[in-house]
């Protein structure tokens, strides 16, 4: 069992989709090129977005564990150990199925389907010191709005900037994703460097590491400059509004459109008979 996950709408699709965001409702279908998307869920608060993404991450990790146990079952030669692994696998799959049904009920999200998550609004949040929190003033003396203070992991954060719009949030996610990719890349290169004694390979890896670190630094400076994050201050980005779309298969779309045509035809028949 492999968990299928959604991906974020690409920039090329944004222009076509922005025009329908204000008026669409759950169940509406949007066509972009040869693809069709049905809106299945709206998340309108940071808490709703955080809960959904946390539950989704739990599902992803659960699926990874299932895949790892499946691989061990296939490799195990000892019959007794193999049976133990198969019992464990069955338990994991049963638990996954229960969670999958819960996700379907709560979010209309099924692990067997593909989705697009579109970010509409995000907040740039920075942690507050105890002094800032008690005085409701930032380090530079600026007055803080209590309504913009939130709690996360026993830390108080201030929502000092809101990013609104599909295009703007797609850009934010892109630069954040770039930094995350570089951080993972840097960790992998450091591990690789520590395990090799070949001089030429060490030189090659060291150069790759330097390039990745430079790219990360430049991207971090870009983020801080664009979104007003001062100095070396930590920050987090919370999603406050987003929409989840199910990608319809051509067969599903044809069936839905056929049903709509039948409904329209039935609605016009009385008027035609009256004529």
Residue, then its C-alpha position, 0 to 999 in steps of 0.5 A: x500500500x503506497x500513500x498517494x499525496x496531493x501536490x500544489x497547483x503550479x503557477x501556469x494553472x493559477x491565472x485560469x483558476x483565480x477567476x473562480x475562487x471568489x464564487x465557487x463552492x464545495x462540489x464545483x468543478x474547475x477545468x484547466x487545460x485537459x484537467x478537471x478539479x472538484x473543490x472538496x474542502x475549504x480551510x479558513x483558519x490556521x488551526x484548520x490548516x494545521x490540523x489537516x496537514x498534521x493528519x496528512x503527515x501522520x498518514x504519510x509516515x504510516x504509509x512509509x512504515x507499511x512500505x518498509x515492513x512490506x519490503x522486509x516481508x519480501x526479503x525475509x527467508x526465515x518462515x517464523x520471522x516472516x509470519x511475524x512480519x506479516x502479522x505486523x503488516x496486517x495490523x498496520x494496514x488495518x490501522x491505516x484503513x481506519x485512519x483513511x476512512x476518518x480522513x475521507x469522512x473529515x476532509x473528503x480525502x482518500x489516500x488512493x486519489x490525487x489532489x491539489x492544495x491551493x494556498x490562498x492566504x499565509x501568515x509570516x510569524x516571528x516568536x515573541x520574547x517574554x518582554x515583548x509579550x508582557x509589554x505588547x511592544x516589539x524590540x524596536x518599540x512598535x506597538x503589538x496587536x494582541x489579536x495577531x498573537x498566536x501560540x504554537x508549541x509553548x511559544x508565542x508568535x506574532x503574525x507580522x505579515x499576511x500574504x494574500x492571493x494565489x500567485x503570491x502564496x505560490x511564490x512563497x511556497x516555492x522559495x520555502x520549498x527551495x530552502x527545504x530542498x537545499x537543507x536536505x541536500x546539505x545534510x546528505x552531502x555532509x553525511x556522504x563526505x564523512x563516509x568517504x576517504x577518497x581525496x577526489x571524491x571529497x573535493x567534488x562533494x565539498x564543492x557541491x556542499x559549498x554551492x548548496x550552502x551558498x544557494x541556501x544563504x542567498x535564498x534565505x536572504x531573499x525570503x527575509x528581505x521580501x517578507x520583512x524578517x529582521x536580522x537573524x530572527x526565527x520565523x514560521x509560516x502558517x497557512x490561514x486559508x487554502x482549498x483542497x481539490x480532487x483531480x477527476x478522472x476523464x470518466x468521472x468528469x464525463x459521468x458528472x457532465x452527463x448527469x448535469x445534462x439529464x437534469x437540465x433536460x428534465x427541467x426544461x421538459x415541462x416548459x416545452x410541453x406547455x408550448 
